[in-house]
Amino acid sequence: MPKIISSTELRNEYNAVSGWCHETGQAAYVTRNGSGDLAVMSVEAHDEREARLALYDFIEAGRKDRLAGRVTPARDVLAQLRDTLGAEDVQRASNA
C-alpha cells in the first residue's frame, strides 16, 4: 500500500521516506496543502516500471501486427535464417 505523506514530512523525514521507498519498491504520495502533488519512488523502482511499460508496448505492437495479419510463419523465418546464416548456425541456435 502506498505511503501518503505531506511535503513537510518529506522535507523533514527525507531519509526515512527514502529508506521506505527503497525497502518496499513502492511510491510515496506527497500532498501539498492537503491535495495530491507528487509521487516519489526509488530510481530502481522507476527504471523497473519504465522497462515493464516498454515491454507492454512491445507486446501490444506485436498483438496489433498479428491482428492486422502482419505475421510471418515460423517455418518461413527459419528458412530465411538457414539461407542467410547456414543450416549449422540455425540448428546450433535452436538448441541453445
C-alpha positions in Angstrom: 0.0 0.0 0.0 1.4 3.4 -0.9 2.6 5.8 1.8 0.9 9.2 1.9 2.9 12.0 3.3 2.9 15.8 3.4 5.5 17.8 1.7 6.7 19.0 5.1 7.1 15.4 6.2 9.1 14.7 3.1 11.4 17.6 3.8 11.8 16.8 7.5 12.0 13.0 7.2 13.7 12.6 3.8 16.0 9.7 4.9 13.1 7.7 6.4 10.9 8.2 3.3 13.8 7.4 1.0 14.5 4.2 3.0 10.9 3.2 2.9 10.7 3.7 -0.9 13.9 1.6 -1.3 12.8 -1.2 1.0 9.3 -1.6 -0.4 9.9 -0.7 -4.0 6.7 1.4 -3.8 6.0 5.1 -4.3 5.3 7.6 -1.6 2.5 10.0 -2.5 3.3 13.6 -1.4 0.5 16.0 -0.6 0.6 19.8 -0.7 -2.0 21.8 1.2 -4.0 18.6 1.6 -4.1 17.6 -2.1 -2.0 15.1 -4.0 1.0 16.7 -5.6 3.8 14.2 -6.3 4.7 10.5 -6.3 8.2 9.8 -5.1 10.0 6.4 -5.8 13.4 5.0 -5.9 15.4 5.2 -9.1 15.5 1.4 -9.2 11.7 1.1 -9.0 11.3 3.8 -11.6 13.6 2.1 -14.0 11.9 -1.3 -13.5 8.5 0.4 -14.1 9.8 2.0 -17.3 11.2 -1.3 -18.5 7.8 -3.0 -17.8 5.9 -0.3 -19.7 8.3 -0.6 -22.7 7.7 -4.4 -22.7 3.9 -3.9 -22.6 4.2 -1.5 -25.6 6.3 -4.1 -27.5 3.8 -6.8 -26.7 0.9 -4.6 -27.8 2.6 -3.8 -31.1 3.0 -7.5 -31.7 -0.6 -8.1 -30.9 -1.7 -5.4 -33.3 0.6 -6.8 -36.0 -0.9 -10.3 -35.5 -4.5 -8.9 -35.7 -3.7 -7.0 -38.8 -2.2 -10.1 -40.5 1.4 -8.7 -40.5 2.9 -12.0 -39.5 5.4 -14.5 -41.0 5.1 -18.2 -40.3 8.0 -19.6 -38.2 8.9 -22.1 -40.9 9.4 -19.2 -43.3 11.6 -17.3 -40.8 13.7 -20.4 -40.2 14.1 -20.9 -43.9 15.3 -17.3 -44.3 17.7 -17.8 -41.5 19.1 -21.0 -43.0 19.6 -19.2 -46.3 21.4 -16.3 -44.6 23.3 -18.0 -41.8 23.6 -21.6 -42.9 21.8 -24.6 -41.6 24.5 -25.4 -39.0 24.3 -22.0 -37.3 20.4 -22.1 -37.2 20.5 -25.6 -35.7 23.1 -24.6 -33.1 21.0 -21.5 -32.2 17.8 -23.6 -31.8 19.5 -26.0 -29.4 20.8 -23.2 -27.2 
